[in-house]
Each structure stands twice: as structure tokens, then as C-alpha cells.
Amino acid sequence: MTEPPEPPEPPAPERIAVHWSPEARADLRSIDREPAMQILYCVDRYLASRTGDVKKLKPPLTGFRLRCGDYRVFFDLKTDGAIEITAVRHRKEAYR
């Protein structure tokens, strides 16, 4: 008995460039290693497949936020198709 062929995977979205602001780099460096690695994995997964908990921020805030466990990654979409990560904050301090 032969097994049915697996359905083809949908094509992956085009990869886009990521620019980290100096503030976001400092935020990431100040976080413990394990949560920081989870944040990087979460960002990479979002870039590779466009999956993740992303919401557009409401005024007066601008841009988007990606939820990565207890942390929030704030980013803006640029006109050239790239994204700029502007901040990485713990959820307690994210919207203050």
C-alpha cells in the first residue's frame, strides 16, 4: 500500500532586510541570554513565514509590535520593503 503524496508547501514569502536601531540593539543586549535568543528566533520566524502575533499600534504610537513571550518587539515598515526594529521591551514597560 502506498502512502498519499504530501501536499506541496506554499512558497515562502520573500525575505526582507532588517535594520536594528541603536536603541533596539542596546535593549536586546540588556536582556538575559535565553530570552534574547527567543526574541531573535521569534523575529526570524516572522521574517521567514510572516507568522506571529503582530498588531498595528494605535495612535499616538506608530508602527507595529511583535509579541515574543514576555517581550514586545516594536518595528516600522520602510518604503524599500525593509523593517526597522526600533525597540525591544518587557511587556511591563512596553507601552509606558
C-alpha positions, 0 to 999 in steps of 0.5 A, spaced: 500 500 500 502 506 498 502 512 502 498 519 499 503 524 496 504 530 501 501 536 499 506 541 496 508 547 501 506 554 499 512 558 497 515 562 502 514 569 502 520 573 500 525 575 505 526 582 507 532 586 510 532 588 517 535 594 520 536 594 528 536 601 531 541 603 536 536 603 541 533 596 539 540 593 539 542 596 546 535 593 549 536 586 546 543 586 549 540 588 556 536 582 556 538 575 559 541 570 554 535 565 553 530 570 552 534 574 547 535 568 543 527 567 543 526 574 541 531 573 535 528 566 533 521 569 534 523 575 529 526 570 524 520 566 524 516 572 522 521 574 517 521 567 514 513 565 514 510 572 516 507 568 522 506 571 529 502 575 533 503 582 530 498 588 531 498 595 528 499 600 534 494 605 535 495 612 535 499 616 538 504 610 537 506 608 530 508 602 527 507 595 529 509 590 535 511 583 535 509 579 541 515 574 543 513 571 550 514 576 555 517 581 550 514 586 545 518 587 539 516 594 536 518 595 528 516 600 522 515 598 515 520 602 510 518 604 503 524 599 500 520 593 503 525 593 509 523 593 517 526 597 522 526 594 529 526 600 533 525 597 540 525 591 544 521 591 551 518 587 557 511 587 556 511 591 563 514 597 560 512 596 553 507 601 552 509 606 558 
